[in-house]
Amino acid sequence: MADENKLLKLYSKSGEGIIDSGYFPDAAELIQVTGGSVAVSVGTEVEEASAGDFIFVPSSLVFRVQTVGGPASVRAFAFSRELVEENMDNFDGEINYMFYVQSFSRIVTFKKDHQIYETLAYCMNEAYEEYISKDVCYRLPTRAYLYLLSSKILRYYAGQRSELDRMIYHNVIRLRPVIEYIAENYAEKIYIETLSDMISVSPDYFTKMFKDSIGKTPIDYINGVRVNHSLRLLSMTDTPINEIAERIGFSNPNYFHKIFKQYMNTSPLTYRKSAVNGR
């Protein structure tokens, strides 16, 4: 990818209802609520946020920002993961990978009482002003603020060095081939024995290690990956729901409906209708 084509964009949106939504296969986004209250859906997870709060959206997840109780406004810093990763050494890359895996499984928020909040707010304010001004060389300081806020987030996560944190870090890195295998083969049958063999442990030990490190059982994680892919197909294509079920690894459409409702608290059809109305 040519350097000038790497995503680096800031924007703001306001209104009532679904005021922002999207999907970036290779980019992340840091959203700040600037007014009112919203419910932010990131993949299968939902978090309520109010003015000032930050929400991190990792790449490859459908996100949606819906107002709660009246009009609201947000601004966002969207950027290619490659922009950040190209300046990392191996250890930095591992920390970034760990953060990405954990943010994929649960929403990461930064509220006003968070210890790195002030830095994030400063970087967002300055980057937004630079980007909107389009002054000479505005991309240079915009990128500098991106690096600063990214390093602050990753240093915060790397700095949590209790014995439990060190174990989780070690296990997440050890599970990397498993996570990548699931990402590439989610539409096929995936067996716990296959995954445990990849890191040379027993199925029982693997299941416990995965749950302790990722926060979900392997089956829950795999189904979550499948449902996340269905969200993209439901909101961005007209593919029939039964075909979507088959594409993402559910041979039985009724089972897909059951799992989807378990994760999203609504049916695939209702979700599709709301996504279309929110475009």
C-alpha positions as CSV (number, residue, x, y, z in Angstrom):
1,M,0.0,0.0,0.0
2,A,1.4,3.4,-0.9
3,D,2.0,5.6,2.1
4,E,-0.4,8.3,0.8
5,N,-3.2,5.7,0.7
6,K,-3.0,4.7,4.4
7,L,-6.1,5.8,6.2
8,L,-5.6,8.8,8.5
9,K,-8.9,10.7,9.0
10,L,-10.7,12.6,11.6
11,Y,-14.4,13.5,11.4
12,S,-17.4,14.5,13.5
13,K,-21.1,13.5,13.4
14,S,-24.2,14.6,15.3
15,G,-27.9,14.0,15.3
16,E,-30.4,11.5,16.7
17,G,-30.8,7.8,16.1
18,I,-27.9,6.0,14.5
19,I,-25.4,8.8,14.0
20,D,-22.4,6.8,13.0
21,S,-21.7,3.3,11.7
22,G,-19.1,1.5,9.7
23,Y,-16.7,-1.3,9.1
24,F,-12.9,-1.0,8.4
25,P,-11.2,-4.3,7.5
26,D,-7.7,-2.9,8.1
27,A,-8.2,0.2,10.2
28,A,-9.0,1.0,13.8
29,E,-10.9,4.0,15.2
30,L,-11.0,5.9,18.4
31,I,-14.4,7.5,19.0
32,Q,-15.0,10.3,21.5
33,V,-18.5,11.3,22.6
34,T,-18.6,15.1,22.5
35,G,-22.2,15.6,23.5
36,G,-25.2,13.7,24.9
37,S,-25.3,10.0,25.5
38,V,-24.9,7.1,23.1
39,A,-24.9,3.3,23.0
40,V,-21.9,2.1,21.1
41,S,-22.1,-1.4,19.5
42,V,-18.7,-2.9,18.5
43,G,-19.3,-6.3,17.0
44,T,-21.4,-8.2,19.5
45,E,-20.6,-6.0,22.4
46,V,-22.5,-2.8,23.6
47,E,-21.3,0.0,25.9
48,E,-23.1,3.1,26.9
49,A,-21.0,6.3,26.9
50,S,-21.6,9.9,27.7
51,A,-19.9,13.2,26.8
52,G,-16.1,13.0,27.0
53,D,-15.8,9.2,27.0
54,F,-13.6,7.4,24.4
55,I,-14.4,4.1,22.8
56,F,-11.8,2.1,20.8
57,V,-13.0,0.2,17.7
58,P,-10.6,-2.4,16.4
59,S,-10.3,-3.3,12.7
60,S,-12.7,-5.9,11.1
61,L,-15.6,-5.2,13.4
62,V,-18.9,-3.6,12.5
63,F,-19.6,-0.6,14.8
64,R,-22.7,1.5,15.4
65,V,-23.3,4.6,17.5
66,Q,-26.9,5.2,18.5
67,T,-28.1,8.1,20.6
68,V,-29.8,7.6,24.0
69,G,-32.4,10.0,25.3
70,G,-31.9,12.7,22.7
71,P,-29.4,14.2,20.2
72,A,-25.7,13.5,20.6
73,S,-22.5,14.1,18.9
74,V,-19.2,12.3,18.4
75,R,-15.8,12.8,16.7
76,A,-13.5,10.0,15.6
77,F,-9.9,9.4,14.7
78,A,-9.7,6.6,12.1
79,F,-6.3,5.2,11.1
80,S,-4.8,2.2,9.3
81,R,-3.2,-0.3,11.7
82,E,-0.3,-0.3,9.3
83,L,0.5,3.3,10.1
84,V,1.1,2.4,13.7
85,E,2.6,-1.0,13.3
86,E,5.3,0.1,10.7
87,N,7.1,1.8,13.5
88,M,7.1,-1.0,16.0
89,D,9.8,-3.5,17.0
90,N,8.9,-7.1,17.9
91,F,8.0,-6.5,21.5
92,D,5.9,-3.4,20.6
93,G,4.1,-5.5,18.0
94,E,3.3,-8.2,20.5
95,I,1.8,-5.6,22.9
96,N,-0.2,-4.2,20.0
97,Y,-1.4,-7.7,19.1
98,M,-2.4,-8.5,22.7
99,F,-4.4,-5.2,22.9
100,Y,-6.1,-5.9,19.6
101,V,-7.1,-9.5,20.7
102,Q,-8.5,-8.2,23.9
103,S,-10.3,-5.3,22.3
104,F,-11.8,-7.7,19.8
105,S,-13.4,-9.7,22.6
106,R,-14.6,-6.8,24.8
107,I,-15.1,-3.1,24.3
108,V,-12.3,-0.9,25.5
109,T,-13.4,2.5,26.9
110,F,-11.5,5.4,28.5
111,K,-13.6,7.5,30.8
112,K,-12.7,10.8,32.6
113,D,-11.3,9.0,35.6
114,H,-8.9,6.8,33.6
115,Q,-5.3,7.5,34.2
116,I,-4.5,8.2,30.5
117,Y,-7.6,10.1,29.7
118,E,-6.0,13.6,29.8
119,T,-3.4,12.5,27.2
120,L,-6.1,11.0,24.9
121,A,-8.2,14.1,25.1
122,Y,-5.2,16.4,24.4
123,C,-4.2,14.3,21.4
124,M,-7.7,14.1,20.0
125,N,-8.2,17.9,20.4
126,E,-4.9,18.8,18.8
127,A,-5.2,16.2,16.0
128,Y,-8.7,17.3,15.2
129,E,-7.7,21.0,15.0
130,E,-4.8,20.2,12.7
131,Y,-6.8,18.0,10.4
132,I,-9.7,20.4,10.1
133,S,-7.4,23.4,9.5
134,K,-5.6,21.7,6.6
135,D,-2.7,24.0,7.2
136,V,0.7,23.4,5.6
137,C,2.1,20.0,6.5
138,Y,-1.0,19.3,8.6
139,R,-0.6,15.5,8.1
140,L,2.7,15.5,10.0
141,P,1.4,16.7,13.4
142,T,-1.8,14.7,12.9
143,R,0.3,11.6,12.5
144,A,2.4,12.6,15.5
145,Y,-0.7,12.8,17.7
146,L,-1.8,9.4,16.4
147,Y,1.6,7.9,17.5
148,L,1.4,9.7,20.9
149,L,-2.1,8.4,21.8
150,S,-1.3,4.9,20.4
151,S,1.9,4.7,22.5
152,K,0.1,5.9,25.6
153,I,-2.6,3.2,25.2
154,L,0.0,0.5,24.6
155,R,2.3,1.6,27.5
156,Y,-0.7,1.5,29.8
157,Y,-1.5,-2.1,28.8
158,A,2.2,-3.1,28.9
159,G,2.6,-1.5,32.3
160,Q,0.1,-3.8,34.0
161,R,2.7,-6.2,35.3
162,S,1.1,-8.3,38.0
163,E,1.8,-12.0,37.9
164,L,-1.7,-12.5,36.4
165,D,-1.0,-9.9,33.7
166,R,2.3,-11.5,32.8
167,M,0.6,-14.9,32.5
168,I,-2.1,-13.5,30.3
169,Y,0.4,-11.7,28.1
170,H,2.4,-14.9,27.7
171,N,-0.6,-17.0,26.9
172,V,-2.1,-14.5,24.4
173,I,1.1,-14.5,22.5
174,R,1.3,-18.3,22.7
175,L,-2.3,-18.5,21.4
176,R,-1.5,-16.3,18.4
177,P,-1.5,-19.2,15.8
178,V,-4.8,-20.4,17.2
179,I,-6.4,-17.0,16.9
180,E,-5.1,-16.6,13.4
181,Y,-6.3,-20.1,12.5
182,I,-9.8,-19.2,13.7
183,A,-9.8,-15.9,11.8
184,E,-9.0,-17.8,8.6
185,N,-11.1,-20.9,9.0
186,Y,-14.2,-19.7,11.0
187,A,-16.5,-20.9,8.1
188,E,-15.3,-24.5,8.5
189,K,-15.8,-27.0,11.3
190,I,-13.2,-26.2,14.0
191,Y,-12.3,-28.9,16.6
192,I,-10.8,-28.1,20.0
193,E,-8.4,-31.0,19.5
194,T,-7.1,-29.3,16.4
195,L,-6.6,-26.0,18.2
196,S,-4.9,-27.6,21.3
197,D,-2.6,-29.6,19.1
198,M,-1.3,-26.4,17.6
199,I,0.2,-25.4,20.9
200,S,0.9,-28.9,22.1
201,V,-1.4,-29.0,25.2
202,S,-4.3,-31.2,26.1
203,P,-7.9,-30.1,25.1
204,D,-8.9,-29.5,28.7
205,Y,-5.8,-27.4,29.5
206,F,-6.3,-25.5,26.2
207,T,-9.9,-24.7,27.0
208,K,-9.0,-23.3,30.5
209,M,-6.0,-21.4,29.2
210,F,-8.0,-19.8,26.4
211,K,-10.8,-18.8,28.8
212,D,-8.4,-17.3,31.3
213,S,-6.5,-15.4,28.7
214,I,-9.1,-14.3,26.2
215,G,-12.1,-14.1,28.5
216,K,-14.3,-16.5,26.5
217,T,-14.3,-20.2,25.9
218,P,-13.0,-21.3,22.5
219,I,-16.5,-22.1,21.3
220,D,-17.9,-18.8,22.5
221,Y,-15.0,-17.0,20.8
222,I,-15.5,-18.9,17.5
223,N,-19.2,-18.3,17.5
224,G,-18.5,-14.6,18.2
225,V,-16.2,-14.4,15.2
226,R,-18.9,-16.0,13.0
227,V,-21.6,-13.6,14.3
228,N,-19.3,-10.6,13.7
229,H,-18.9,-11.7,10.1
230,S,-22.7,-12.0,9.8
231,L,-23.1,-8.4,11.1
232,R,-21.1,-7.2,8.1
233,L,-23.1,-9.3,5.6
234,L,-26.4,-8.3,7.1
235,S,-25.7,-4.6,7.2
236,M,-23.7,-4.2,4.0
237,T,-25.1,-6.8,1.6
238,D,-28.5,-8.2,0.5
239,T,-27.3,-11.8,0.8
240,P,-30.2,-14.0,2.0
241,I,-30.0,-14.8,5.7
242,N,-29.9,-18.6,5.2
243,E,-27.0,-18.1,2.8
244,I,-25.2,-16.0,5.3
245,A,-25.6,-18.7,7.9
246,E,-23.9,-21.2,5.6
247,R,-21.1,-18.8,4.6
248,I,-20.1,-18.2,8.2
249,G,-20.1,-21.8,9.3
250,F,-23.6,-22.6,10.4
251,S,-25.0,-25.5,8.3
252,N,-28.3,-25.2,10.2
253,P,-30.0,-21.8,9.7
254,N,-32.1,-22.3,12.9
255,Y,-29.0,-22.7,15.0
256,F,-27.6,-19.6,13.4
257,H,-30.7,-17.7,14.5
258,K,-30.4,-19.1,18.0
259,I,-26.7,-18.1,18.3
260,F,-27.3,-14.7,16.8
261,K,-30.1,-13.9,19.2
262,Q,-27.9,-15.1,22.1
263,Y,-25.1,-12.6,21.1
264,M,-27.2,-9.7,19.8
265,N,-30.5,-10.0,21.7
266,T,-32.4,-9.7,18.4
267,S,-33.0,-11.7,15.3
268,P,-30.8,-11.4,12.1
269,L,-33.8,-10.0,10.2
270,T,-34.5,-7.3,12.8
271,Y,-30.8,-6.4,12.9
272,R,-30.7,-6.1,9.1
273,K,-33.8,-3.8,9.1
274,S,-32.3,-1.5,11.7
275,A,-29.0,-1.4,9.9
276,V,-30.7,-0.4,6.6
277,N,-32.8,2.3,8.4
278,G,-29.6,3.6,9.9
279,R,-27.7,4.1,6.7
